[in-house]
Amino acid sequence: MRVDKYLWCIRVFKTRSISTAACKAEKVWVNGEFVKASRELKLKDVVRVRKGPIHFQFEVIDFPKSRLGAKLVATVTKDVTEPDELSKLERIQLQMKATPYFGVGRPTKKDRRQLDDFMYYEDVDQDASE
């Protein structure tokens, strides 16, 4: 089975085109070597994928016939990601939870009304002082 198709089938990437792009960007290794998307995998190959700052590693146990459900992924692959990489992922997740990023996008209807009320009262105060 091709590397890009395998990574898509075991739900490492959302689409097969994203999986192919990751191979082209040299973010996928098989047994320590960068590979093209068309590289054929064999049983017991170790696939290493870089997603952001984390390097995930998977050992090929079997080849799925099609994309699997999340619960069935463990039947065809073995996660052999190093513990320090997993701890790095936990630290990043904790940091993201600790510092939420608010204020993105358009204001809600409630936000707009509060802003309008604030601006209206500010204008009334300026008119009264004149």
Secondary structure, 3 states (H helix, E strand, C coil): CEHHHHHHHCCCCCCHHHHHHHHHCCCEEECCEECCCCCECCCCCEEEEEECCEEEEEEECCCCCCCCCHHHHHHCEEECCCHHHHHHHHHHHHHHHHCCCCCCCCCCHHHHHHHHHHHHHHHHHHHHHC
